[in-house]
Amino acid sequence: MSDTEMLAGYARLTAKQRYEQLIEQARKAGALWTLSDEQGCLIVDTEKEKVLLVFANEQLAKAWAEQDHPSFAPLSIPVEMFVEKWAPGMSNDGFDVAVAPSMAGEGTIVSPGQLAEELSTGKIG
């Protein structure tokens, strides 16, 4: 499947479907993706919370970066590292996670602990 076809299919998914896809693909691949530059990961301030964006694969992260944040590049996070280190650290720092945002920026916002639990068990909700 080409990147164009993959992005078109992604655009048709609901926020819930994108979330479920991320859990499934991250568990299967052993990694999820975010965006970073030389200064660190992209944290978006939604005015309600500060969130780390996470994506199901490198192509989605790259497409999102190219659209809104061209100085950022995809960064792979091993699931085990997210569960053991990133989630506790993000919780301590007061950050949430925007899971699988659409190209319009709409995504499901959850606590790092919730995402870590769902990545560990594969059970959503």
C-alpha positions as CSV (number, residue, x, y, z in Angstrom):
1,M,0.0,0.0,0.0
2,S,1.4,3.4,-0.9
3,D,1.7,6.2,1.6
4,T,-1.0,8.1,-0.3
5,E,-3.4,5.2,0.0
6,M,-2.5,4.7,3.7
7,L,-3.1,8.3,4.5
8,A,-6.5,8.3,2.6
9,G,-7.6,5.3,4.6
10,Y,-6.4,6.9,7.9
11,A,-8.4,10.0,7.1
12,R,-11.6,8.0,6.9
13,L,-11.2,6.5,10.3
14,T,-12.9,7.8,13.4
15,A,-10.9,8.9,16.4
16,K,-11.8,5.6,18.1
17,Q,-10.7,3.5,15.1
18,R,-7.4,5.4,14.9
19,Y,-6.9,4.8,18.7
20,E,-7.6,1.1,18.3
21,Q,-5.3,0.9,15.2
22,L,-2.5,2.5,17.2
23,I,-2.8,0.0,20.0
24,E,-2.9,-3.0,17.6
25,Q,-0.1,-1.8,15.4
26,A,2.2,-0.7,18.3
27,R,1.8,-4.0,20.0
28,K,2.5,-5.9,16.8
29,A,5.5,-3.8,15.8
30,G,6.7,-3.3,19.4
31,A,6.9,0.5,18.9
32,L,4.9,3.7,18.6
33,W,6.0,6.9,17.0
34,T,6.2,10.6,18.0
35,L,7.9,13.7,16.6
36,S,11.2,15.2,17.8
37,D,13.8,17.7,16.9
38,E,17.3,18.5,18.3
39,Q,15.6,20.0,21.4
40,G,13.3,17.1,22.2
41,C,9.8,15.8,21.5
42,L,7.0,17.9,20.2
43,I,4.6,18.8,23.0
44,V,1.4,20.5,21.9
45,D,-0.4,22.9,24.3
46,T,-4.2,22.5,23.7
47,E,-4.9,25.2,26.4
48,K,-6.5,22.4,28.5
49,E,-3.5,20.1,28.6
50,K,0.0,19.6,27.2
51,V,0.2,16.5,25.1
52,L,2.7,14.3,23.4
53,L,1.5,13.2,19.9
54,V,1.8,9.5,19.2
55,F,1.2,7.7,15.9
56,A,0.8,4.1,14.8
57,N,3.7,4.2,12.3
58,E,6.5,6.3,10.9
59,Q,4.6,7.3,7.8
60,L,1.8,8.9,9.7
61,A,4.2,10.7,12.0
62,K,6.1,12.0,9.0
63,A,3.0,13.2,7.2
64,W,1.8,15.0,10.3
65,A,5.2,16.7,10.7
66,E,5.4,17.7,7.1
67,Q,2.0,19.4,7.3
68,D,2.4,21.3,10.6
69,H,5.9,21.0,12.0
70,P,8.5,20.5,9.2
71,S,11.5,20.9,11.5
72,F,10.4,17.7,13.4
73,A,11.1,14.1,12.4
74,P,9.5,10.8,13.4
75,L,11.0,9.2,16.5
76,S,10.3,5.5,17.4
77,I,9.5,4.7,21.0
78,P,9.7,1.0,21.9
79,V,6.5,0.0,23.6
80,E,8.4,-1.5,26.6
81,M,10.3,1.8,27.0
82,F,7.0,3.8,26.8
83,V,5.4,1.6,29.4
84,E,8.3,1.5,31.8
85,K,9.9,5.0,31.5
86,W,8.0,7.4,29.3
87,A,4.5,7.0,30.9
88,P,5.7,7.4,34.5
89,G,7.9,10.4,33.6
90,M,5.1,12.0,31.6
91,S,2.6,11.5,34.5
92,N,5.1,13.1,36.9
93,D,5.5,16.0,34.6
94,G,1.8,16.5,34.1
95,F,1.7,15.6,30.4
96,D,-1.1,13.7,28.6
97,V,-1.0,11.8,25.3
98,A,-2.8,12.7,22.0
99,V,-3.3,9.3,20.4
100,A,-3.3,9.1,16.6
101,P,-4.4,12.7,15.8
102,S,-6.0,13.2,12.4
103,M,-4.4,15.5,9.9
104,A,-6.8,18.1,11.2
105,G,-5.3,17.6,14.7
106,E,-8.3,15.7,16.2
107,G,-7.2,12.8,18.4
108,T,-8.1,11.0,21.6
109,I,-6.4,12.5,24.7
110,V,-5.6,10.0,27.5
111,S,-3.3,9.8,30.4
112,P,0.1,8.2,29.8
113,G,-0.8,5.5,32.4
114,Q,-4.0,4.6,30.5
115,L,-2.1,4.3,27.2
116,A,0.6,2.3,28.9
117,E,-1.9,-0.1,30.3
118,E,-3.7,-0.6,27.0
119,L,-0.4,-1.1,25.2
120,S,0.5,-3.7,27.8
121,T,-2.7,-5.6,27.8
122,G,-4.2,-4.9,24.4
123,K,-7.5,-4.2,26.1
124,I,-9.0,-0.8,25.3
125,G,-11.2,1.1,27.7
